[in-house]
C-alpha cells in the first residue's frame, strides 16, 4: 500500500545543542553527528519511495528540525499549528512557505490563540486523528482541530495524557526557598509512546498500553526499557525503527513489515524521535 509520496524535512542547525530537553543527563547533541544521522534518515525515507523536500537549517530555532510539530498534513488539507512551547512558536511562520508548494491557500487551515497544538501530539489512523491533551497541546487547540477535521469529513479524538507530581523550587517570601509539587505530563507528546503502523497494528508503551481509546487495535506492547523505540514510523509498507531497540525491531518484523534502522540518539537528547523529524503526506 502506497500512502505517502512526499516528505518535508529540515536540516538540523548548529544551535541544535540548545534544544529543549527533559533529559539533560543524556548530554547535548553533537552537531556533526546529528547531521550524519539526519542524512541517514533522509536516505531511509527515499528508500520508501517518497520525494524528500529538504528545508535549510534555521539557526533562530534550535528545535526546528522537528518539522512535525508546526504543521499537520491530512489527505484533504494542511494545518499550521500553534506550538505550545514559546521558544518554538515562531517555527509555524517558517513552515508555511514549504506547505504552500503543495496546497492552495484555501486548503491551508490555522490553529489560533488561545489554542495550542503540536503535531507530535497528533496520530492519524485513517480518517481519525487521536490528539494528546498535553503540556504543549491544550483543549482549545484540540477543539479547533476537531472543527477543521469535521469540515473535511474527518474526526478528532482527544486523549488525555497522565500527569505525575514533580518537585519545583520556588520563593517563599522572607523564608527563602521552598519546594512545591507540580503536576506534569509523564511524556512530552502522544506519539512519544504510541504509533500506528497501519493494518490495525499499533506500538504502545507506558500509559498507552491501557488507554481505552486504543482498545480496538492490535496493540504491540513495547517493554519499559525500550519505550523510546515505540516511536517508529510507517512509510509505504516499510517501518523505520530507531537503532538500539531489538525487542521493538523483532516485534515489527514479526508483524511482517520490511524494516529500516536509523540511529536517532542525538535527537533523543532533545526529546525528538523518528516521527518528529518529518512531515509525511500525499500531494
Residue pairs with C-beta under 8 A, 6 or more apart in sequence:
1 198
1 236
1 237
2 49
2 236
2 237
3 198
3 236
3 282
4 48
4 50
4 235
4 236
4 280
4 281
4 282
5 49
5 50
5 51
5 282
5 283
6 50
6 51
6 52
6 53
6 102
6 280
6 281
6 282
6 283
7 45
7 50
7 51
7 52
7 53
7 235
7 278
7 279
7 280
7 281
8 52
8 53
8 55
8 67
8 95
8 98
8 278
8 279
9 38
9 41
9 42
9 45
9 52
9 53
9 54
9 55
9 65
9 67
9 277
9 278
9 279
10 54
10 55
10 56
10 57
10 58
10 64
10 65
10 67
11 35
11 38
11 54
11 55
11 56
11 57
11 65
12 29
12 31
12 34
12 35
12 38
12 57
12 65
13 57
13 58
13 59
13 61
13 62
13 64
13 65
14 31
14 57
14 59
15 59
15 60
15 61
15 62
16 29
16 31
16 34
16 62
16 63
16 65
16 266
16 270
17 28
17 29
17 30
17 31
17 62
18 28
18 62
19 29
19 62
19 63
19 269
19 270
19 271
19 272
20 62
20 63
20 85
20 87
20 88
20 270
20 271
21 269
21 270
21 271
22 188
22 271
23 268
23 269
23 271
26 268
26 269
27 269
28 269
29 266
29 267
29 269
29 270
30 266
33 266
34 65
34 266
34 267
37 262
37 263
37 264
37 265
37 266
37 267
38 65
38 277
40 262
40 263
41 240
41 262
41 264
41 274
41 277
41 278
42 52
42 54
44 240
44 260
44 262
45 52
45 235
45 240
45 278
46 52
47 238
47 260
48 235
48 236
48 238
48 240
48 260
49 235
49 236
50 235
50 236
50 280
53 98
53 101
55 67
55 98
57 64
57 65
58 64
58 91
58 94
60 90
61 87
61 88
61 90
61 91
61 94
62 87
62 270
63 69
63 85
63 87
63 88
63 91
63 270
63 272
64 88
64 91
64 94
65 267
65 272
65 277
66 120
66 267
66 272
66 276
66 277
67 95
67 276
67 277
67 278
67 279
68 119
68 120
68 275
68 276
68 277
68 278
68 279
69 81
69 83
69 88
69 91
69 118
69 119
69 120
69 136
69 276
70 80
70 81
70 83
70 88
70 91
70 92
70 94
70 95
70 118
70 119
71 78
71 79
71 80
71 81
71 92
71 95
71 99
71 119
71 279
72 78
72 79
72 81
72 117
72 119
72 122
72 145
73 79
73 99
73 102
73 103
73 279
73 280
73 281
73 283
74 124
74 129
74 149
74 152
74 154
74 281
75 281
75 282
76 107
76 152
76 153
76 154
77 103
77 107
77 108
77 109
77 148
77 152
78 99
78 102
78 103
78 107
78 108
78 109
79 108
79 109
79 110
79 111
79 117
79 145
79 148
80 92
80 95
80 96
80 99
80 108
80 109
80 110
80 111
81 92
81 111
81 116
81 117
81 118
81 119
81 141
82 89
82 92
82 110
82 111
82 112
82 113
82 115
82 116
82 117
82 141
83 89
83 91
83 92
83 116
83 117
83 118
83 136
84 116
84 117
84 118
84 134
84 135
84 136
84 137
84 138
84 141
85 118
85 136
88 118
96 108
99 108
100 108
102 281
102 283
103 283
109 148
111 117
111 141
111 144
111 145
112 144
114 138
114 140
115 138
115 140
115 141
115 142
115 143
115 144
116 136
116 137
116 138
116 140
116 141
117 131
117 136
117 137
117 138
117 141
117 142
117 144
117 145
118 134
118 136
118 137
118 189
119 279
120 136
120 188
120 189
120 190
120 191
120 192
120 275
120 276
121 131
121 132
121 133
121 134
121 136
121 137
121 189
121 190
121 191
122 129
122 130
122 131
122 132
122 145
122 190
122 191
123 129
123 130
123 131
123 190
123 191
123 194
123 195
123 196
124 196
125 196
125 217
127 153
127 154
127 155
128 154
128 155
128 156
128 157
129 145
129 149
129 154
129 155
129 156
129 157
130 157
130 159
130 190
130 194
130 213
130 214
131 137
131 142
131 145
131 156
131 157
131 158
131 159
131 190
132 159
132 160
132 161
132 189
132 190
132 191
133 139
133 142
133 158
133 159
133 160
133 161
134 161
134 185
134 187
134 188
134 189
134 190
135 184
135 185
135 188
136 188
136 189
137 189
139 158
142 156
142 158
145 156
146 155
146 156
149 155
149 156
150 156
157 213
159 190
159 211
159 213
161 185
161 186
161 187
161 190
161 207
162 185
162 186
162 207
163 183
163 184
163 185
163 186
164 183
164 184
164 185
164 186
165 181
165 182
165 183
165 184
166 181
166 182
166 183
166 184
167 179
167 180
167 181
167 182
168 179
168 180
168 181
168 182
169 177
169 178
169 179
170 177
170 178
170 179
170 180
171 177
171 178
172 178
186 206
186 207
187 193
187 206
187 207
188 271
191 231
191 273
191 275
191 276
192 230
192 231
192 273
193 204
193 205
193 206
193 207
193 208
193 227
193 230
194 202
194 203
194 204
194 205
194 208
194 211
194 214
194 230
195 202
195 203
195 230
195 231
195 232
195 233
195 234
195 275
196 202
196 217
196 234
197 203
197 232
197 234
197 239
197 252
197 255
197 257
198 234
198 237
199 255
200 216
200 217
200 218
201 217
201 218
201 220
201 255
202 214
202 217
202 218
202 219
202 220
203 220
203 222
203 230
203 232
203 248
203 251
203 252
204 211
204 214
204 219
204 220
204 221
204 222
204 230
205 221
205 222
205 223
205 224
205 226
205 227
205 230
206 224
206 227
208 214
209 219
209 221
220 251
220 252
220 255
222 229
222 230
222 245
222 247
222 248
222 251
223 247
226 245
226 246
226 247
226 248
228 242
228 245
228 268
228 273
229 241
229 242
229 244
229 245
229 247
229 248
229 249
230 248
231 242
231 273
231 274
231 275
231 276
232 239
232 240
232 241
232 242
232 248
232 252
232 274
233 239
233 240
233 274
233 275
233 278
233 280
234 257
235 280
237 257
237 258
238 257
238 258
238 259
238 260
239 252
239 257
239 258
239 259
239 260
240 259
240 260
240 261
240 262
240 274
241 248
241 249
241 252
241 259
241 260
241 261
241 262
241 274
242 248
242 261
242 262
242 263
242 264
242 268
242 273
242 274
243 261
243 262
243 263
243 264
243 265
244 263
244 265
249 259
249 261
252 259
253 259
262 274
264 272
264 273
264 274
264 277
267 273
267 276
267 277
